[in-house]
Amino acid sequence: MTGARTGERPGEGDPLGEALAAAVRRTGARYGGVYLLDPAEASLGLIALCGMPVEIFMPWWRASFAVRGPSQDAIRDERLVWVSSLEELARVYPRVAAAIPYPIAFVFVPLTGVRHCRGALLLSWAPGRSPVLSRRERRRIVSSARHIARVLDAAALPPAIPDRPRFVRPRRAEPPPQSGLAAADLLERLPLGTLALDLGGRITYVNAAAAGLLGRPAEQLLGTQPWQSLPWLDNIAYIDAYRTALSSREALALTVLRPPDQWLDFRLHTDDGGTSVLITPDRSAQPRATQPAASGTPPESRIHLLMALAAALTETVGVQDVVDLVADQILPAFGAHGMIMSTTEAGRIRIIGYRGYAPAVIEQLDSLPADADLTPAGRALATGAFSFFADRTELAHLYPRTPQISGKQAWAFLPLVNSGRPLGCLLLAYDHPHPFTAGERAVLTPLAGLIAQALDRARLYDAKHSLAHALQQTLLPHALPSVTGLDVAARYLPASHGMDIGGDFYDLIRLTDTTAAAVIGDVQGHDMTAAALMGQVRMAVHSHATAGATPDQVLSRTDRDLADLNASRFVTCLYAHLDLARHQVTLASAGHPPPLLRHPDNRAQAVDIRPGPPLGIGIGTHAYPLTTVSLAPQALLALYTDGLVESPGIDIAHTIADLVHHLGESSGFPLHQLVDSLVHRTSRAGRHTDDIALLLLQPNRSVD
């Protein structure tokens, strides 16, 4: 028999360890820890952990105090924070839940009355316990926290937050000795390997078969943690599988590779005394790479999957982006065959996206009252409760009519809750019966919280976009005025990323029977402020132009208007005064790209114009030089904003030259086709990051 007892048992010289071990034992917790706030109150650090291997708890050794979380709230608000399940954690603290994809129930209690430090006591229980703390439990928890606080207060100095928290062995009843020798002899005779791990994760027993399979003599294994003595177990696959076994208390199977080519099957069984591990050679023809049989989602991929999906969700912008990501990435990741995402509006369920369902089914479910009992979606919205149904019988037991709606065979109803506000419900459905394992539920629960956060952001974005788009459409001309002897075409294309709203504008102003003014401009920024300022600039230009100002005067006066508004943004602008009787155009530019001119013989060029400074830069009175060029009938003048010619990594001079060439080669296009050709040529070349405005002007005959 090869066995050993290892670890730190708190003694008389360790009052904090004694107090922590007593708290774990007295409250019936599975493990507990003490967190302290550093002197700068920037981060929380774990100083002692009882009942859980310290290395397994490494992701939670430290936490920023500035973010919102259960430990931070407990200390900041000086209140007990109880989280009864992973589902509740996902509802209240979705970001925290994303980093803890394991079944869990825990409490944080502030350590109050300590003179020189602030902190909290963590206690955690096995999943499946009552979701409500009884009065007796609360008294014991608070009493234990007060005891630890008194111990800390009695110390001359506050404990320093260590780089590695220390492990405290809990006070557990020792197993009866009378059967120990016989049991050990039995295990030695078995052909399968057996390991015993204590609550600190150290090997306390190893039989000969296990030593042989692991390739280490027993004396090199006893007293060590497996990932220390066996480097090939020092990986996220084993560590996460062990965490899952400790958290769920479910049997968990894992297939691992012992270098160079020996595959081993591990089966982990955990209880209040520690973890038992059975080891056998994997005899399958094609062993799975580090795959647990009991958790559905491989442990090494569970964290990776959650991180990958969380990263993808941060890139979503609008509601449709969130729906598409769920359909394209989350459905296949969990092997689901259908999904329905819904929100509530005016007391009714509104379906905002679906896959794998017939339109007739969606029509039947859309606009149901939120309190309808046809499906569990209403309950998920009302209570925030997660529902998993492995087959039609389970669902029919509570909702007899639901299985008849479609041919699906298994369902997961995930409430989408952000900051305690129900936003909607995500339904994942399967074409075959599907038992939802603890591993799958442990990922789906925090994932629902992340989807809810993304959906909340997306709804806010869509609302702002709709408002900004309506504002811009109001400020841009609905239709350009008709000017005798002049053909006109204009287009506006919003940026392909961001708010899809900006300050690009254009206008055509009829001055007399033979003269008109054309203006195009670009306000700095892509937001509602830019759109609003664009409207003010357009109105100012229109006012000065109709008052008879020359092109340079129009720009100078508009610049003064911006100074009076204290707009704090600059505007580029090109103003063109067209004299159709004299066949000429007079131009003035405030830092704007040069216009393009195609002559009647199809020669095209960028007009050589000397620009003045942009409007609104606030450096005194500016001069805006005038440039007059011929504009014969059938000639074409193109005014545009920089979005048409700016492309990342390409010199703007090259893109303008390319645009000039394209303009000269497109003489056979009608004006409305040419304007579309120029705009979409740029948008097809790549993802344009700026708005595009384009105004084409072509005299069609002489005007007397």
MARDOVO-697694 format. One record per residue (C-alpha): y, x, z; residue in one letter. Coordinates in steps of 0.05 Angstrom, whole numbers, padded with zeros to 5 digits, always signed. Each point is the difference from the previous one (the first is absolute). Layout:
MARDOVO-697694
YXZA...
END
This chain:
MARDOVO-697694
+00000+00000+00000M+00068+00028-00019T+00059-00035+00032G+00065+00017+00034A+00058-00033+00036R+00068+00022-00024T+00073-00021+00006G+00054-00005+00052E-00010-00046+00059R+00066-00010+00038P-00001+00027+00070G+00046+00004+00059E+00043+00052-00035G+00014-00046-00059D+00037-00061+00026P+00021-00023-00070L-00071+00006-00027G-00026-00038+00062E+00052-00055-00011A-00015-00007-00074L-00076-00001+00011A+00010-00052+00054A+00043-00043-00046A-00054+00001-00054V-00055-00018+00050R+00039-00053+00038R+00024-00038-00062T-00067+00005-00037G+00035+00036-00058A-00040+00041-00049R+00051+00056+00001Y+00071+00014+00023G+00056+00050-00009G+00068+00020+00027V+00059+00009-00047Y+00065+00033+00020L+00067+00000-00035L+00027+00070-00014D+00066+00020+00033P+00039-00012-00065A-00032-00070-00004E-00019+00015-00072A-00075-00007+00004S-00057-00024+00044L-00056+00048+00016G-00070-00013+00028L-00012+00045+00060I-00068-00026+00024A-00057-00042-00030L-00058-00030+00038C-00063-00028-00032G+00013+00021-00072M-00009+00069-00033P+00068+00032-00006V-00012+00025-00071E-00020-00069-00024I+00067-00026+00026F+00040+00054-00035M+00039-00046-00048P+00032-00033+00061W+00017+00061+00042W+00074-00007-00016R+00045-00055-00025A+00074-00005-00016S+00038-00039+00052F+00051-00025-00051A-00049-00044-00038V-00024-00068+00023R-00069-00001+00031G-00037-00027+00061P+00008+00064+00041S+00074+00006-00018Q+00013-00073+00016D-00035+00005+00067A+00043+00059+00021I+00065-00023-00032R-00004-00072+00025D-00037+00017+00065E-00052-00054-00012R-00075-00005-00008L-00021-00002-00074V-00068-00032-00011W-00034+00002-00068V-00064-00041+00000S-00027+00018-00069S+00012+00037-00064L+00023-00066-00031E+00055-00007+00053E+00019+00073-00010L+00008-00012-00075A+00044-00060+00013R+00046+00032+00051V-00002+00074-00018Y-00025+00004-00073P+00019+00073-00008R-00038+00020+00062V-00060-00041-00023A-00001+00038-00066A-00018+00063+00039A-00054-00033+00044I-00051-00034-00046P-00049-00012+00057Y-00017-00060+00045P+00042+00009+00062I+00031-00033+00061A+00050+00038+00043F+00059-00003+00047V+00059+00045+00012F+00033-00003+00069V+00066+00037+00016P-00003+00052+00055L+00062-00021+00038T+00033+00031+00062G-00014+00072-00021V+00061+00044+00015R-00007+00053-00054H-00036-00032-00059C-00017-00065-00036R-00068-00018-00028G-00054-00052-00008A-00073-00012+00019L-00047-00017-00057L-00064-00039+00014L-00049-00023-00054S-00059-00047+00000W-00058-00013-00047A+00015-00052-00054P-00023-00071+00010G+00026-00006+00071R+00043-00060+00021S+00067+00000-00037P+00035-00019+00064V+00010+00045+00061L-00015-00038+00063S+00047+00004+00059R-00049+00043+00037R-00005+00049-00059E+00075+00004-00005R+00007+00015+00074R-00052+00056-00006R+00033+00029-00062I+00070-00001+00030V-00026+00027+00067S-00035+00058-00037S+00064+00016-00038A+00039+00001+00066R-00051+00047+00030H+00007+00048-00058I+00076-00005+00003A-00002+00019+00074R-00044+00060-00015V+00050+00023-00054L+00059-00013+00046D-00031+00041+00056A-00005+00062-00045A+00056+00050+00008A+00009+00004-00075L-00022-00047-00056P-00063+00021-00037P+00014+00037-00064A-00025-00033-00063I-00057+00045-00023P-00019+00018-00071D-00068-00029+00015R-00010-00056+00052P-00052+00014+00052R-00064-00041+00006F-00015-00036+00065V-00071-00023+00012R-00002-00072+00023P-00034-00021+00064R-00065-00030-00025R-00063-00016+00039A-00053+00053-00012E-00065-00024-00034P-00060-00009+00046P-00036+00067+00004P-00072-00026+00007Q-00011-00011-00074S+00041+00058-00028G-00057+00051-00005L-00048-00048-00033A+00052-00024-00049A+00018+00072-00019A-00074+00018-00011D-00008-00061-00045L+00060+00020-00042L-00026+00071-00007E-00065-00027-00030R+00035-00044-00051L+00006+00026-00072P+00071-00026-00007L+00060+00038+00027G+00038-00027+00059T+00068+00020+00028L+00038-00027+00060A+00076+00006+00002L+00040-00012+00063D+00066-00038+00000L+00035+00065-00016G-00041+00007-00063G-00040+00060+00026R-00074+00007-00012I-00038-00010+00065T-00070-00006-00028Y-00034+00024-00064V-00075-00002-00015N-00038+00052-00040A-00002-00043-00063A+00076-00008+00001A+00011+00075+00010A-00045+00014-00059G+00034-00051-00046L+00069+00025+00020L-00020+00073-00009G+00024+00023+00068R-00038+00017+00064P+00011-00049+00056A+00037+00050+00044E+00054+00007-00055Q+00009-00075-00002L+00000-00021+00073L+00070-00008+00029G+00033+00002-00067T+00029-00055-00043Q-00039-00008-00066P+00060+00016-00044W+00009+00065+00039Q-00070+00027-00003S-00016-00029-00068L+00058+00015-00047P-00027-00045-00054W+00013-00059+00046L+00073+00020+00008D+00024-00049-00053N+00034-00067-00002I-00064-00036-00019A-00036+00016+00065Y+00062-00004+00044I+00019-00069-00027D-00072-00025+00005A-00002+00023+00073Y+00068-00034+00013R-00027-00065-00030T-00064+00003+00043A+00042+00012+00063L+00048-00057-00017S-00048-00053-00026S-00062+00016+00041R-00040-00019-00062E-00058+00042-00026A+00026+00043-00056L-00040+00040-00051A+00026+00061-00036L-00030+00046-00053T+00026+00071+00002V-00015+00065-00036L-00023+00060+00040R+00015+00059-00045P-00026+00019-00048P-00042-00059-00021D-00030-00036+00061Q+00022-00073+00006W-00006-00031+00069L+00004-00072+00024D+00039-00009+00065F-00002-00065+00039R+00051-00007+00056L-00007-00048+00060H+00057-00001+00051T+00006-00034+00068D+00039+00012+00064D-00040+00062+00016G+00008+00037-00065G-00030+00004-00070T-00072+00009-00021S-00013+00030-00069V-00066-00006-00038L-00009+00051-00056I-00051-00003-00056T-00005+00033-00069P+00027-00043-00055D-00058-00014-00047R+00036-00041-00053S-00003+00028-00071A+00076+00000-00006Q+00031+00004+00069P+00069-00030+00007R+00055+00048+00016A+00020-00011+00072T-00008-00076-00003Q-00008-00044+00062P-00049-00057-00009A+00030-00045+00053A+00074-00001-00015S+00006-00022-00073G+00058+00047-00013T-00018+00074+00005P+00034+00030+00062P+00027+00059-00039E+00031-00047-00050S+00025-00052+00050R+00061+00040+00021I+00010+00026-00070H-00004-00070-00029L+00050-00028+00049L+00048+00058-00011M-00006-00006-00076A+00012-00075+00001L+00058+00008+00049A+00032+00052-00046A-00010-00045-00060A+00032-00059+00037L+00062+00042+00015T+00012+00005-00075E+00000-00075-00012T+00068-00030-00014V-00006-00075-00015G-00049-00054+00021V-00037+00005-00066Q-00010+00075+00013D-00034-00016+00067V-00044-00053-00033V-00020+00048-00056D-00016+00056+00048L-00045-00045+00043V-00036-00024-00063A-00006+00068-00033D-00016+00045+00059Q-00019-00039+00062I-00049-00047-00033L-00043+00055-00031P+00006+00043+00063A-00036-00054+00040F-00045-00025-00056G+00032-00069+00000A-00002-00044-00062H+00061-00045+00012G+00065-00004+00039M+00054-00050+00015I+00067+00020+00031M+00043-00055+00028S+00064-00010+00039T+00031-00060+00034T+00061-00037-00026E+00028-00064+00028A-00063-00014+00039G-00046+00010-00060R-00046+00055-00023I+00025+00033-00063R-00048+00044-00039I+00037+00062-00026I-00059+00035-00033G-00074-00004-00012Y-00059+00033-00036R-00071-00022-00013G+00014-00075+00009Y+00006-00054-00054A+00070-00029-00009P-00027-00069+00018A-00020+00026+00069V+00068+00031+00011I+00034-00065-00021E-00042-00037+00052Q+00020+00048+00056L+00073+00013-00018D+00052-00040+00038S-00048-00025+00054L+00034-00016+00066P-00001+00061+00045A-00038-00039+00053D-00053-00025-00048A-00072+00011+00024D-00030+00008-00069L-00004+00076+00007T+00010+00051+00057P+00064+00024-00033A+00042-00050+00040G-00032+00024+00065R+00013+00072-00019A+00074-00016-00012L+00007-00040+00063A-00037+00045+00049T-00003+00068-00033G-00076-00001+00010A-00046+00038-00046F-00060-00038-00027S-00063+00030-00032F-00055-00043-00031F-00062+00037-00024A-00029-00059-00039D+00012-00072-00018R-00037-00026+00061T+00048+00034+00048E+00061-00027-00036L-00028-00070-00008A-00013-00004+00075H+00075+00001+00014L+00028-00022-00068Y-00051-00044-00034P+00041-00012-00064R+00022+00072-00013T-00065+00028-00030P+00000-00056-00052Q+00067+00023-00029I-00028+00060-00037S-00065+00038-00010G+00019+00056+00048K-00051+00019+00054Q+00038+00040+00053A+00073+00002+00023W+00049+00040+00042A+00065-00036+00019F+00051+00052+00021L+00066-00024+00031P+00061+00039-00025L+00044+00007+00062V+00059+00047+00007N+00038+00009+00066S-00033-00063+00027G+00023-00042-00060R-00055-00032-00043P+00016+00014-00073L-00063-00022-00035G-00075+00007-00007C-00045+00044-00043L-00068-00026-00019L-00054+00048-00024L-00061-00035-00030A-00069+00023-00022Y-00048-00028-00051D-00059+00015+00046H-00012-00006+00075P+00035+00059+00034H-00007+00018+00074P+00065+00030+00023F-00017+00061+00042T+00042+00027+00057A+00022+00057-00045G+00026-00047-00054E+00036-00044+00050R+00030+00062+00033A+00032+00019-00067V+00019-00069-00024L+00036-00018+00064T+00053+00055-00001P+00002-00004-00075L+00023-00072+00005A+00058+00023+00043G+00020+00052-00052L-00004-00052-00055I+00044-00046+00042A+00052+00054+00008Q+00000+00014-00075A+00004-00075-00016L+00059-00009+00048D+00037+00057-00033R-00017-00026-00069A+00024-00070+00016R+00066+00028+00026L+00006+00043-00063Y-00014-00059-00046D+00052-00042+00037A+00052+00054-00005K-00017+00012-00073H+00006-00074-00016S+00067-00003+00034L+00025+00063-00033A-00027-00020-00068H+00035-00067+00006A+00064+00035+00020L-00003+00047-00059Q-00016-00055-00049Q+00061-00037+00026T+00045+00060-00008L-00025+00021-00070L+00025-00042-00059P-00047-00057-00016H+00022+00005-00073A+00049+00045-00036L+00059-00033-00033P+00001-00010-00075S+00048+00047-00035V+00016-00013-00074T-00025+00057-00044G-00042+00033+00054L-00075-00003+00012D-00022+00016+00071V-00066+00011+00036A-00010+00020+00073A-00059+00013+00046R-00009+00016+00074Y-00065+00029+00027L-00007+00012+00075P-00031+00063+00028A-00076+00002+00001S-00002+00018+00074H+00039-00020+00061G+00044-00061+00009M+00002-00014-00076D+00073-00012+00011I+00060+00045-00012G+00071+00006-00022G-00006+00006-00075D+00045-00049-00037F+00029-00015-00068Y+00051-00050-00027D+00035-00021-00064L+00071-00026+00006I+00035-00037-00057R+00074+00022+00000L+00030-00027-00065T-00026-00026-00065D-00010+00071-00025T-00010+00040+00063T-00052+00002+00055A-00020+00045+00058A-00070+00024+00016A-00016+00031+00067V-00063+00030+00031I-00008+00032+00068G-00046+00023+00055D+00013-00007+00074V-00032+00051+00045Q-00063-00026+00036G-00056-00050-00008H+00013-00054+00051D+00038-00063+00014M+00063+00039+00016T-00002+00032-00069A-00010-00068-00032A+00058-00031+00039A+00046+00059-00017L-00021-00006-00072M+00027-00071-00001G+00066+00022+00030Q+00008+00057-00051V-00017-00047-00058R+00052-00050+00023M+00053+00054+00009A-00012+00028-00070V+00003-00070-00029H+00065-00015+00036S+00035+00064-00023H-00026-00006-00071A+00025-00071-00010T+00067+00020+00030A+00011+00045-00060G-00015+00068+00031A-00020+00058-00044T-00070+00030+00010P+00025+00057+00043D+00043-00048+00041Q-00060-00046+00011V-00040+00057+00030L+00058+00027+00042S+00016-00068+00030R-00073-00015+00014T-00005+00067+00035D+00058-00021+00045R-00034-00066+00014D-00062+00037+00024L+00043+00043+00045A+00030-00062+00031D-00070-00029+00011L-00023+00065+00034N-00066-00010-00037A-00027+00070+00017S-00038+00000-00065R+00017+00028-00068F-00005-00036-00067V-00008+00029-00070T+00031-00043-00054C+00014+00001-00075L+00053-00046-00028Y+00007-00013-00075A+00059-00036-00033H-00023-00026-00068L+00051-00014-00054D-00039-00036-00054L+00060-00006-00047A+00014+00075+00001R-00075+00018+00001H+00007+00046+00061Q-00020+00004+00072V+00038+00035+00057T-00043+00026+00057L+00012+00023+00071A-00055+00026+00046S-00005+00007+00075A-00058+00050+00005G-00045-00043-00044H-00050+00024-00053P+00031+00003-00070P-00008-00060-00047P-00041+00006-00064L+00027-00016-00068L-00040-00015-00063R+00041+00001-00063H-00012-00049-00059P-00037+00057-00037D-00049+00004+00060N+00027+00066+00026R-00003-00003+00076A+00036+00041+00052Q+00020+00002+00073A+00076-00011+00002V+00036+00062+00024D+00040-00029+00058I+00035+00035+00058R-00016-00040+00064P+00042-00006+00062G-00030-00001+00070P-00042-00059+00024P+00036-00058+00033L+00003-00003+00075G-00007+00073+00018I+00067-00003+00036G+00034+00066-00020I+00068-00027-00023G+00028-00023-00067T-00044+00016-00060H+00012+00003-00075A-00050-00031-00047Y+00010+00030-00070P-00004-00046-00060L-00045+00011-00060T+00008-00041-00064T-00053-00001-00054V-00012-00040-00064S-00043-00062+00006L-00011-00026-00071A-00038-00064-00016P-00076+00009+00008Q+00012+00060+00045A-00034-00006+00068L+00026+00020+00069L-00050+00008+00057A+00023+00000+00073L-00053+00014+00052Y-00012+00022+00072T-00035+00064+00020D-00066-00035+00014G-00011-00001-00076L+00005+00075-00007V-00020+00030+00067E-00073+00021+00008S-00027+00046+00056P-00008+00071-00024G+00035-00010-00067I+00070+00024-00017D+00045-00061-00011I+00029+00034-00063A-00069-00002-00032H-00011-00073+00016T+00069-00019-00027I-00015+00039-00064A-00067-00035-00006D+00034-00067+00009L+00051+00017-00054V-00057+00017-00048H-00036-00065+00015H+00064-00039-00010L+00010+00031-00068G-00071-00014-00021E+00003-00074+00020S+00051-00026-00049S-00046-00053-00026G-00007-00035+00067F+00039-00063+00015P+00045+00010+00060L-00043-00040+00049H-00063+00039-00020Q+00037+00067+00003L+00025-00012+00072V-00072-00017+00022D-00027+00061-00037S+00049+00047+00035L-00013-00028+00069V-00075-00005-00003H-00006+00068-00033R+00028+00030+00064T-00042-00044+00046S-00064+00017-00037R+00014+00074+00004A-00011-00001+00075G+00017-00034+00064R+00076-00006-00002H+00029+00008+00069T+00070-00026-00017D+00028-00064-00028D+00014-00004-00075I+00058-00038-00030A+00013+00002-00075L+00055-00032-00042L-00001+00003-00076L+00063-00018-00040L+00002-00006-00077Q+00059-00024-00041P-00028-00044-00055N+00061-00008-00045R+00074+00014-00005S+00045-00042+00043V+00072-00011-00022D
END
